[in-house]
């Protein structure tokens, strides 16, 4: 290359360099802006503001035994003030309903199950979605009519999946067939011990997906009220539609201590 050509090339580089660099720099920034997600924390890390407690045998708002509490920035389900569980299933309801969203929690099981808890409830909790309002529950109703994303802790040996599906007062469709059994296991790994686990549920239209540690472990469609269930019948009689498109979100207390250090939601457009 001649001296003149080298000088010309240098001048072009000086002129075009900043503009080209800005264009390249601007492109990924634009892409990042498009990917930015507005996750909203439902749990503020300080107290139970925005949540309502409903425990079996107690009036709405009666947090028997200080079951649901916040300590050290963590939402805890505790039983240290219980003599025995005595069937006191509880749910902590968020104050507003949702219909199309991604909900993400980080949870872990700790300690020992309270005396009187059922064997199946060992290291067992859940996220209830598409649920009825806590105000519409009977005083002695164990679970809200809802879709449950079941959270389970594993034993040191053997398989015990988490992110399963339970259907109190509801049914779903899988592979084009109506599923009426109460528990459908996911394909998740087993998570023993007290480790933190990330669980997510994605609701888009009539399709619901469960994710554990970022992997889809269960998918189903057409969540609906079970017309054979008495509590679902009461909902229908009160004007609820059979096909569920949204509803309350709540966290369970089922007799084993569990902690949630993150509860956040990303609302989606239909």
N, C-alpha and C positions, 0 to 999 in steps of 0.2 A: 504494500500500500504506500502511495506517495505521501510526502509530508503534507501536501494540500488536502488530500483525502482524509488523512488523520485529523487535521484541524477541523475540517467540515464535520466529520463524524462526532468529534468532541462537542462542537457547537450545537449540533442536533440533540445530543444527549443532555446537554445543559438545559436546553429549551424544553424538551419533551419529558425529561426525567421527573420533575416535580408533579406535572399534570398526570402523567401515567401512574406515578406512585400514589397520588391522591385518589385516582380512579380505582386502583387496586385496593387501596386501603378502605375506600368507601364501600366497595362491594361486599366484603365480608361483614362490615359493620351493619350494612343493610340486612344481610342475611341473618345476622344475630338478632337484630331487632324484630324480625319476623318470627323468630323462634322463641322469643321471650315469653314466658308463661306467667300469668298472674295468679300464683298460688296464694290462697287466703287462709291464714291460720284460724281454725275454729276454737282451739285451745290457746289461751293467752299466756300460759306458763306461770300464772300468778294465782288464779282462783277459778271458780266454776261459773264465772260470768257468762251468760248466754246459754246455760245448760239447765235442764230440769230433771229432778230425780223422781223415779217411780219405783218403789220396792213393794213386793207382794205383801199384802196385809196392812199396808200403810197408805195414808193419803198422799196424793201428789205433792211433792215438795218436802216430804219428811225423809231426810237423809239418815235413816236409822243406823245407829252405831258409827256415824261418820264414815259410812262405807266408801263413798266417793270423796276424795280429798286431793289437795295439791300440796306436795312437799318437795322442796329442793328443785322446783321447776318441772316436776313430773306429776302427771295425773295418775293417781293410784286408786286401786280397788282393794280395800283392806277389810280384815275381819277380826282385828285384835280386840274389838269390843263385843264380839259375839261369844256366847257360851256354846252355842251350836248353830248350825246354819238354819235348820228348821224350815226349809223350803222358801227362804226369803230371796228369791230371784229378783234381781234389780236391773234397771236400765237407766242410763244417763242420756237424756234426749237433748239434741241441739234445738235451739229455739225456733228455727225456721226450716221449712221443707225444701228439698231440692229435686230436680227432675233429670237434668242432663249434666254429667260432671265426671271428674276423676277425683276420688277420695283416697288419701294416702295416710297411713298411720305407721308409727314405729312402736312396737310393743315387745314386752317380755314377761314371762311368768317368773315368780319368785316364791321362796318360802314353802310352807306346807299348807295343804288344803285344810279348811276349817272343819271341825268335827261335825258330822251329820251330812256332809256333802256327798252326793252320789258318786259312785266309782267312775261313771262316764264323764263327770264334770271335773276330774283331775286335770289340771293345766288346760282348762277349757274356758274360752270367752268368745266374743263375737262382735261383729259390726252389723247392726241391723239397718237395712235400707228399705226404701219404698214402704215404710211402716205407717201404721195408724198414729194418730196423735196420742200423747200420754193422757190427755184429758178424756179421751174416749175409751180408755182401758177400764175394765172392772177392777175393783180393789184387790180381788184375789186372783187376778189373771197372771199366769206365769210369764208369758212372753207376748209382746205386741204382735199383731198380725203383720207380717213383714217377710222380707227376704234376708236370710242371715248369711253373712260371710264368716264362716266359723274359723276361729283361731285356736289352734291346738299346739301344745308343747309336746315334744317327743320324749320317749323314754330312752335310757342309755342304749338299749338294744331293741331291734325291731323297727318296723316302719309305722309312722303315724303322720299322715299328711296334714298340712294346714291350708287355709284358704279354701276349705270345703264349702258346700252349700247345704243349708238347712232351710226348711220351708214351714214355719209355723203359720198355719192358716192360708197357705199359698201353694201354687203349683207353677211349674215352668215347662218350657218345651226344649227338647234336645234332639237333634237329628230328625226333626219333623214329628216327634212323638211327645205326647203329654206325659210328663213325669210326675207321678203322685207319691213316690216314696219320700220319706222325710229327710234323708241324708244322702248326698251325692259326694263322693270323695274326689279330691283334685289330684293332679299329677305332680304335686310339689315334692320337694325334698323333705326329710325329717329334720327338725331343729330341736335337739335336746338341750338341757341345761338352761341357764339364765341369760343367754345371749339375746341381743336385740334383733328383731326381725322386721323387715319392711313389707307391709301388705298393702295392696291397692285394689280398688274396684273401679271399673270404668263403665259408665252408663251412657250409651249412645242410642237414642231411639228406643227400640224394643230389645236391643242386644246388650247383655251384661257380661263383662269379663272379670275374672279374678286374676290378680297378679301377685306373685311372691318373689321378692328380691329381683324385680324387674322382668320376670318371666310369666307369660300367660299360662295358667294352670287349669283353668276351667272357663267354658263359654256356654251360654244358654240364651234363650230368647223368650219373649211373650210371658213375662211374669204376670200372674193373675191370682185373684182371690179364689180360694177353694170353697165352692158353694156347699160342700158337705161339712165344713167346719163351723161351729156355732159362733165363734167370734167373728169370722169372716161374714157369716150370715147377718150378724148385727151391723157390720159395716155396710153391707149392701142395702139393708133395710133403711139405714140412715142416709142413703143416697150415694154411696161410693160406687164407682164404676168397677166392673169385674176386672178389666184389663188395667194393670198398674203402670203408670207412667212417671211416678214420682212419689214422694212422701217423706216421712220423718227419717232421721238418721240417729241412731243411738248406740251406746257402748254397753256391754253386758257385765253383770256381776253374777257368777254362777257357782261360787264357793271356793275358788282358788285365787289367791292374790295375783294381780296382774297390773302392769304399769304401762302407761302410754306417754312417751316423751314428745310425740309429734302427732297432731291431728290437723290435716290441712286439706283444702278442697280447691279444685280448678274447675270453674263452671264452663261448660261447653255450649256452643251454639247448636241447635238442632239441625 
